[in-house]
Amino acid sequence: QAIQAINGQTSMSAEEFTNMIFQKIDVNNDGELTLEEFINGVERDEDLMELITKSFDLSNVLKVIQSG
């Protein structure tokens, strides 16, 4: 939910978002993400890389704080 809020995405629930991430990068479909799966998955998926990068960019959060 936090990642979605930071990026202004509210079109899907947190559960739907999590399921989408797992579908994209849980290579062995065991329902768990290893660090290796996560890193490889993010590196292979341009949209996911952009989303993760934005989630670590706190400039949007600072704008909200500054605007009150």
N, C-alpha and C positions, 0 to 999 in steps of 0.2 A: 504494500500500500504506500509505503514511504517513497519508493522509487517512482511509482506512478504519480504521486502527488507532486514530487519535485519536477517531473517532466510534464506535468499538466495533462496526463492521460487518465481519463476516467471512463473510457468506452468499454472497458471490461472489468470484471471483478478481480480481486486479488487472486482468487482461486483459478480463474480462467487464465490470468497472466502467468501464474506459476506453472500451470499445465502446458501452456504454450512454450515456456522456457524448457521444460523437461522434454517435450516432444522434439525440440530442436537439438538439444545437446546431450540427452541421456542415451548415449550410443548403445549401451548394452541393455537398455530398457529394464533395469532392475529397480527403478523408482528412487534411486539415490544418485547424487552427483559427486563424483570424486573431484578433487582439485584439478586433476589432469583433464577430465571430461569437460569441466567448466571452462578452463583456459582454452582448450582446443576448440570447443564449441563457439565461444565468443570470438576467437580469432577467425573462424570460418564463416561466421554470419555477420555481414556488414551492418545490418539493421540492429542486431543485438549488441554489437560493439558500440554503435552510436548511442543506444539506449543506456548501456552501462557507463559509457564515458560521460553522458549528460548527468547521470545520477551522482557522479562524483564531483560535478561542477556545481558548486554552491552559489553561483552568481544569482540564480533565480531566487533562492532563499533570501539572499541579502537584499535583493530588490523588494521583496515582500516586506521584510523587516523595516527597510528604510521608508517605505510608503505608508507604514503604520497599519 
